[in-house]
């Protein structure tokens, strides 16, 4: 599967650690969930306008999975419906000043997203949380889970609830000195940038594990959390640090995922760094970020 780029020239991607996205890929399944994704895309696309910048460009894309048993007439009808639907979504964005274009391509959603993310150099991918269940989920995983695993750019997974400008952003932090801690640092930087742009409260969360022979000491975890966050925030210019409204919390839970999911019930957006584990490590340990995109009760932004 190949998707030809429309861009006239190559561009350098904009990292969310330093500013708003300039190009967004919205991957839609054309379901009723598109409304929540529309609001999320619109919010992220217009973030730059709060600092005098231009809205981001949005590519609205739909993947038409191949079906060898489908006749040509039925497939042509589905293609026409998809073209019309995407044109309407892009038109809605254009009506509020957001440059948009539609792409319908054949293939699986993660294939389309991977190809467009590469050829279009997108800064952010937005998708709804849709997936499969039972044995199929064990064997294949959900679309959102695969996107988080395979894409190197940030992925926003929109929950089945309305999206509004976040007032409280939750940022899980690994307070240890490990590979996951280094990954969580990216989440801290992106969460801080978004909190400043949105004038939102930012909650840094660490999880003390209650499982095992000796539960982790919450006081030790809290000290490590403070040291970790203080070190990361120290890299911010003093004016930005002064504008940040932040708090810190340690919760006791059987797993990191469980602790974050419980805390997320009181947040509008979760921003988490992913270590992108592969192979045996993922099968044995799983991925907190991947767990969150399927189980988190609110919208989740995963950064690498």
N, C-alpha and C positions, 0 to 999 in steps of 0.2 A: 504494500500500500504506500503510495506517495502522494503527498499534498504539496502542490506547488505554492511557493510563497508569493504574496502580492506586493511585498515591500520593494521599494525602488532601490534601496541601498542597505548594507549591513548596519547594525547598530549594536552598541554595547548595552547589555542589560542593566537596569537600575536595581540595586539591591534595596530591599525593604529596610535594611539596617540603617540606611542614611536618608531615605525619603520615600515618597509615594511612588506607586508603580506608574510606568508610562505606557505599558502595553499589557492588556489583560486578555486571557483566553477563557471564555465562558463555555464550558462543555455541558450541553443540556440534553436531556432525554425526552424533551417535549411534553413532560408530564405537568400536572397541576402544581408541582413543586417549583416550577420555573418562576413563580411570582416572588417567592422568598429569595431565590438566587438573583432575580432582577434587582431587588432592593440592595442586596449585598454588592453586586457588581457596580451599581450606580454610586454607592457610598465610597467604595475604594477608587472608582474612576475619577471622582470629583475631590479626592483628598487634597490634591495639589492646589486646588483653587483657594483653599484656606490660607495659603502662603503666597498667593498671587500667580500661581502657575496655571498651566493649561490642563484640561481634563485628559485622562489617559485614553488611548485608543482601545477599543474592545473588538475582539474577534469572537463572534457567536458561532459555535460549531456543534454539529450533530453527527454522530456515527451511525451509519446504517449497516448493521451486521449482515453478513452474507447468509443467504438461505437458498441452498441448492434446490429446494422443493417449491420455491415460490415462482409463479409464472410471471412473465414479463409485464403483463397488464397490471397485476397487483403491485409489482415492484415500482412500476412507473407512477402508479397512483400514490404510493407511499412517498416516493421521492418528491412529487408535486406538493403533497401535504407538508413535508418537511421544509421544502423551499419557502412555501408561503408562511409557515409558522416562524421560521428563522427571520424572514424578511420583516415580519411584524415586530419581533423582539428587537431587531436592530433598529427598526424605525422608531420604536418607543425611546430608545437611547438617543438616537439622533435628534429627537424632538426636544431634548433637554440639553443639547449642545455637546453630546458625547459622540465623537467619530466612531462609527461601527461598520462592520461588514460581516456577512454570513458565509459560512462554509459548510456544505454537506458533503461528506466523504464516506466511502465504503470501507468497513473494517471495524475492529473492536474499539471501544472508547479509549482504552489506554494506548492503543496504537496511534489513533488519531491525535491524542493529546501529546504523545511523545514526539511525533513528527512535527506538529505545529509548534510545540515549545522550542524545538531545535531550529526549524527553518524561519520562524518569525521572531525568535529571541524574546519570548514573552517573559514578563517579570512576575506574573501571578497567574495561576490557574484556579478557576472557581468551578465547583461542581456541587450537585446535591448529593445527599447521603441516600443512595439507593443501592440495593444489593440483593443477594440471594439468601437462602436459608438452608438449614439442615446439612445434609451430606455435600451438596453443591458448594456451600460456603467453606466447608473444611477443605475441599479439593481445589476450589478456584479462588476463594476470597471474594470480597465485594469490589465493585469498580473503584470506590473511593480508597479502599485499602491498597489496591494495586497502584493507583496513581501516586499515593503517598510513598509507596515503596520504590517506584521506578523513576519518578521525575526528580530532577535535581533543583528545580525552581520551587518556590513556595506554593503550597496548595491550600486553598480555603475550602473546607467542606461545610456546606450550609445545612443546618438542621431543619427538620420539618416544622419550624415555627417561624413567625415573622422576623425579619432582620431589621434592626434599627441601629442608629449610631450608638456604639457601645459606651456605656457610662462606667462600667467596671470590667476591666480586663484581667484575666487570671493568667499568670505566667509561672508554670512549674519550673523549679530550679533543682538541679542535682548539686548538692553542696560538697560533693567529694571531688577528688582530683582524679578523674577517669575520662575515658573517651565519651561517655554519655554526658559528663559534666561539660566537656568542651562543646558538645552539640547543644546543650541547654543554654550555653552562653549566647548562641545565635538567637535563640528564642527570647532571651532577656533583652538583647539589643533591638530586635524587631518590636517586641512588646513595648519597650520604652518609647521608641519612635512613634508608634501608633497612639500610645497614651498621650503623648505631647501634642500630636496633631489633632486628636479628638477631644482634648481637655478631659480625659477620662481618668478615673482612679485606677492605679495599677497595684495588683496584689501579687507579691512574690510568695510562692508556696513551696515548701519542702515536706516530704513525707518521711516520717519515722516508722520503720517497719516493725509491726507487732509480731510477725511470724518468726520462727526460729527458736532456738533454745534460750537465747537472751535477747529480748526486745531492745531496739535501739533507744538510747536515752534522748528524750526530746530536747533537753537542755543542751546537750552536745550538738545535736542536729541544728538547733536554733543558732548557736554560736557559729557553726560552719556556714549556715545560710547567710548570716550577717556579713561574715568575712567575704563570702563569694560575691554577694550582691554589691557590697561596698567597693570591692575591687573593680567590678564591671562598670558601676556608675561613675567611678573616679575618672574613667576615660572620656566621659561626656564633658563638653565645654561648660564652665560654671553657670552661664545664663540658662542653659537647658536643664541642668540639675535643679536649679532653683524653681523652675516651673513644674517640676514633676511632683504629682501627688501619689505617694506610694506607701504601702504597708506590707508587713511580712507575717507569715503564719506557718506554724508547723502542725501537721495533723498526724495522728497515729492510725495506721491502717495495715491490713494484711499484705497489700501490694501497692506499688506506686500508682497503678491505674485506678485502683479502688479509691485511694485518697484523693486523687485529682478529680475523678468523676463526682464524688460527693461534694467537693468544694465548688465544682463548676455549676452546681445548681443555683448558686448565688451570683453568677457572672454572666455577662452578655457575650463574651468572646474569650476563648482560650487560645493562647499563643504558645506553642511548644516547639523546641528544637528536636530534630530526629537524628540519631546517630547512623541511620541507614544500615543497620546490621544485615548481614547476608548469611546464607547457608545454615550451618548447624546452630549458630548462635540464635538465629531467629526461631528455629524449630524448638529449641530448648527453652529459650528465655522469652520469646515473643518480642513485640515492639510496643512500647507504651503509646507512641504516637498512633500506630495502627489500631490499637485497642480503642483509643479515644475517638477516632473518626467513626467508629461503629457504635460506641456505647455512650459517648458523652452527651449530656442533655442539652448542650448548647453548641453554637457554631465553633469550629475548630480550625485554626490556621497552623499548618505544619511547615516549618522552615528547616533547611539543611545547613 
